[in-house]
Amino acid sequence: FESDEQSSNGKSVSPTAQMLNAVIAAYANVGNPEAAEKATTILERMEYLKEFGGTVKPTVHSYSITISAWAKCESETAAVNAENILDQLFKDFDEVLRSEEQSRYVEELRPNNIVFNSVIDAWARSGSPDAGDKAEALLHRMEVLSKMDDYDVRPDTISFNTCIKAFCNSDR
């Protein structure tokens, strides 16, 4: 996508994070690796635009729906991709947190249960023999982060149940 598009009436239309999130969500609903790749490409483009001072910035929701796109692919590779996106969110969030210009963007990017539960779900659906261990490691990470003020992460019923599902699906 481009930063500006011409509309039918000749006026310039700039994409917003909400518009791009809707496109990512549409790809997430497809449920295959090609669509998940396209969702990831849009997220990466949003990160690129943010990096160079653009007004379109990915939010925690952007990351969460991209992770969900991978979870629906139900493979170990997809779960690894989902976890890599979570790691990128943390990298981006920590950068914003350390920056001198802490604005409301910190709140829009703050990692939460939903994004973690989506990655745990990716592992639960992966069919990997290590899925239970990977999910449990994420659960422990959530527990550690729950004690820190900078994060809005606390394991909930969904976190625990999805972790159990990951162990059940990993044949251990």
Solvent accessible surface area in square Angstrom, and as a share of the most:
residue,aa,sasa,rsa
1,F,86,0.36
2,E,107,0.48
3,S,62,0.40
4,D,79,0.41
5,E,89,0.40
6,Q,133,0.59
7,S,39,0.25
8,S,125,0.81
9,N,109,0.56
10,G,46,0.44
11,K,140,0.59
12,S,71,0.46
13,V,61,0.35
14,S,60,0.39
15,P,16,0.10
16,T,60,0.35
17,A,16,0.12
18,Q,136,0.61
19,M,93,0.41
20,L,11,0.06
21,N,13,0.06
22,A,62,0.48
23,V,64,0.37
24,I,0,0.00
25,A,34,0.26
26,A,59,0.46
27,Y,64,0.24
28,A,5,0.04
29,N,113,0.58
30,V,89,0.51
31,G,26,0.25
32,N,56,0.29
33,P,70,0.44
34,E,112,0.50
35,A,6,0.05
36,A,1,0.00
37,E,94,0.42
38,K,107,0.45
39,A,0,0.00
40,T,20,0.11
41,T,81,0.47
42,I,20,0.10
43,L,4,0.02
44,E,94,0.42
45,R,78,0.29
46,M,0,0.00
47,E,28,0.12
48,Y,115,0.44
49,L,25,0.13
50,K,28,0.12
51,E,114,0.51
52,F,150,0.63
53,G,68,0.66
54,G,23,0.23
55,T,132,0.77
56,V,11,0.06
57,K,73,0.31
58,P,1,0.00
59,T,23,0.13
60,V,21,0.12
61,H,101,0.45
62,S,0,0.00
63,Y,0,0.00
64,S,7,0.05
65,I,22,0.11
66,T,0,0.00
67,I,0,0.00
68,S,31,0.20
69,A,1,0.01
70,W,12,0.04
71,A,4,0.03
72,K,72,0.31
73,C,20,0.12
74,E,101,0.45
75,S,44,0.29
76,E,80,0.36
77,T,94,0.54
78,A,1,0.01
79,A,0,0.00
80,V,65,0.37
81,N,38,0.20
82,A,0,0.00
83,E,41,0.19
84,N,81,0.42
85,I,14,0.07
86,L,0,0.00
87,D,64,0.33
88,Q,60,0.27
89,L,0,0.00
90,F,17,0.07
91,K,114,0.48
92,D,7,0.04
93,F,0,0.00
94,D,44,0.23
95,E,69,0.31
96,V,21,0.12
97,L,33,0.17
98,R,175,0.64
99,S,47,0.30
100,E,177,0.79
101,E,147,0.66
102,Q,105,0.47
103,S,68,0.44
104,R,189,0.69
105,Y,15,0.06
106,V,8,0.04
107,E,109,0.49
108,E,56,0.25
109,L,0,0.00
110,R,42,0.15
111,P,0,0.00
112,N,32,0.16
113,N,31,0.16
114,I,114,0.58
115,V,0,0.00
116,F,0,0.00
117,N,15,0.08
118,S,15,0.09
119,V,0,0.00
120,I,0,0.00
121,D,30,0.16
122,A,2,0.01
123,W,4,0.01
124,A,0,0.00
125,R,80,0.29
126,S,9,0.06
127,G,56,0.54
128,S,2,0.01
129,P,90,0.57
130,D,68,0.35
131,A,0,0.00
132,G,0,0.00
133,D,63,0.32
134,K,84,0.36
135,A,0,0.00
136,E,65,0.29
137,A,59,0.46
138,L,3,0.01
139,L,15,0.07
140,H,96,0.43
141,R,76,0.28
142,M,0,0.00
143,E,58,0.26
144,V,88,0.50
145,L,15,0.08
146,S,26,0.17
147,K,165,0.70
148,M,91,0.41
149,D,145,0.75
150,D,62,0.32
151,Y,27,0.10
152,D,81,0.42
153,V,0,0.00
154,R,125,0.46
155,P,29,0.18
156,D,50,0.26
157,T,97,0.56
158,I,107,0.55
159,S,0,0.00
160,F,92,0.38
161,N,84,0.43
162,T,15,0.09
163,C,7,0.04
164,I,104,0.53
165,K,85,0.36
166,A,0,0.00
167,F,66,0.27
168,C,91,0.55
169,N,66,0.34
170,S,6,0.04
171,D,134,0.69
172,R,179,0.65
